[in-house]
Amino acid sequence: MAKALAPEVSTWPEENPQLIGSRCNGCGATTWPRQPRCPQCSGADMSDLLLPRTGTLVAWTTQGFVPKLPYAGKETAENFEPFGIGLVQLGDEVRVETRLTESDPAVLRTGMDVELTFIPLYVDDAGDEVMTCAFKPV
C-alpha cells in the first residue's frame, strides 16, 4: 500500500494530482503549502487553490549527502543516492521548492519544463510505501 508523506499538501492519489496552495482574497498573494494567514498582508481571508501541474525549473541543485534531521527519508550514508532539488515556477501563481526526479547535471537546465509526479521516499515500519511530491522533466 502507498500513502502520502504529507496528505494535506496535494490531491494525491487522484489520477492527475495537484498541489494545494492558498490565495489571499485581500491582496491576491499565493502560497504553497496552504497558509491560514497571508504572508504578504497578514490577512486571514485565505482560500484553497489548486496549483498547476506543470511549471518551469527556475533553479536547481543536487543534494549529495544525507540531509540532517528532521528529514523524513530513511537513507543512511551507506545507501544514500543523490537527488535533485529545484525551485519551480507554477504559472503566474507561485514558486515551490521541491524534490526533482532527476539529479544529473547533464540533464537538468534552468528554464526546462517540469511536471508534478509522486515518487516513493521510503518504506515505513508497516511496509507501506511513503510517497512524496516531485517534479520531472517533460
Residue pairs with C-beta under 8 A, 6 or more apart in sequence:
1 127
1 128
1 129
2 13
2 120
2 128
2 129
2 130
2 131
3 128
3 129
3 130
3 131
4 10
4 12
4 13
4 118
4 130
4 131
4 132
5 72
5 121
5 130
5 131
5 132
6 33
6 132
8 20
8 33
8 34
9 19
9 20
9 32
9 33
9 34
9 133
10 17
10 18
10 19
10 20
10 118
10 133
11 17
11 18
11 20
11 50
12 118
12 131
12 133
13 118
16 53
17 53
17 116
17 118
17 133
18 50
18 51
18 52
18 53
18 116
19 32
19 33
19 50
19 51
19 90
19 96
19 116
19 133
20 32
20 33
20 34
20 48
20 49
20 50
20 51
21 30
21 31
21 32
21 33
21 34
21 48
21 49
21 50
21 51
21 93
21 94
22 30
22 31
22 32
22 33
22 34
22 35
22 46
22 47
22 48
22 49
23 29
23 30
23 31
23 46
23 47
23 49
24 30
24 38
24 40
24 41
24 43
24 45
24 46
25 43
25 45
25 46
25 47
26 38
26 41
26 43
26 45
27 38
27 40
27 41
27 43
29 38
29 39
29 40
29 41
30 49
30 51
30 93
30 94
31 38
31 39
31 94
32 51
32 90
32 94
32 96
34 46
34 48
35 46
36 44
36 46
37 43
37 44
37 46
38 44
38 45
38 46
49 93
51 90
51 91
51 93
51 94
51 96
52 90
52 91
52 93
53 115
53 116
54 90
54 113
54 114
54 115
54 116
54 138
55 88
55 89
55 90
55 91
55 96
55 113
55 114
55 115
55 135
56 88
56 89
56 111
56 112
56 113
56 114
57 86
57 87
57 88
57 100
57 108
57 109
57 110
57 111
57 112
57 113
57 114
57 135
57 137
58 86
58 87
58 88
58 89
58 95
58 110
59 86
59 87
59 110
60 84
60 85
60 86
60 87
60 100
60 108
60 110
61 84
61 85
61 86
62 82
62 83
62 84
62 85
62 103
62 105
63 82
63 83
63 84
63 85
63 103
64 82
65 77
65 80
66 73
66 75
66 76
66 77
66 80
67 73
72 121
72 122
72 130
72 132
73 121
73 122
74 122
74 123
75 81
75 122
81 103
82 103
83 99
83 100
83 103
84 99
84 100
84 101
84 102
84 103
84 108
85 97
85 98
85 99
85 100
86 97
86 98
86 99
86 100
86 108
86 114
86 135
87 95
87 96
87 97
87 98
88 95
88 96
88 97
88 98
88 114
88 135
89 95
90 96
98 133
98 134
98 135
99 119
99 132
99 133
99 134
99 135
100 108
100 114
100 134
100 135
100 136
101 117
101 119
101 134
101 135
101 136
101 137
102 108
102 136
102 137
107 137
108 137
112 137
113 137
113 138
114 135
114 136
114 137
114 138
115 135
115 136
115 138
116 133
116 134
116 135
117 133
117 134
117 135
117 136
118 131
118 132
118 133
118 134
119 131
119 132
119 134
120 129
120 130
120 131
121 130
121 131
121 132
122 129
122 130
123 129
123 130
124 130
